[in-house]
Amino acid sequence: MRIQDSQLQLALPDHYPDTSPAHLRAAAVLLPLIPREQEDAILFTVRSQALRKHKGQIAFPGGKRDPED
């Protein structure tokens, strides 16, 4: 599914003013839903403290597309 520019503009906050294709990069996240007896759960990851950006943040698995993908 491809998101149209108008949809993208509505979804992104104001601090991303340029949503032209030249300024975007391919990325994706996984939303793993885990069924449990009492209530379902969502799986997150904790980013490594060794990273340059976003150290220790809780995030969905996934990210930008790498050349080897």
N, C-alpha and C positions, 0 to 999 in steps of 0.2 A: 504494500500500500504506500503510495506517495502522498505526502502532505503538500497541499497547495500553499503558495506564498501567503494568501489571505488567512488561511488557518494558522500558519506558523506565526504570523504577526500577532494574532489574537492570543496564542499560547505563550509567547515569550514576553518577559517583563520589559519595561522601558529601557533598561540598561543594555539591551541588545538591539540597538536601533537599525543595524544593517543585517537583514536576513536574506540578502542576495546569495545565490548559489556559490559565488566565489568566496564568501565569508563563512560558509558552513562546512562542516566535516561529517563524514559518515560515522555514525555511532549507534549503539543500541544497548539496551539493558534487558536483563531477564527478571521477570517477576515470578519467582518460584513460590507457589502456594502449596503448603504441606497440610494434608488432611490429618486431623487429630480427633480423638474421641470427644473431648470437651469442646474445643474450638479450633478452627484452622489457624495456621501460622504462616508468616511470610519470612523467607530466608533473606538475611542481609549479610554483607561482608564488612569487616573492619579493615580499613586501609592501613598499610604498614606505616610505622613511624619513620622508616628509612626513605620514604618518597619525598620529592622536592615540594610537591603541592598536595594539599588536602590531607595532610598526615593525620592518621588516627580517626578519620571520619567514618561514619557508618553509611554504607551505600548499597545500592542494588548491584549484583554482579553484572559486569559488562563494562563498556566504555567505547573509546574511539576505535575505528577500524584501522588495523595495522596492515602493511603491505602483504604480509604472509597469510592474512585471513582469506 
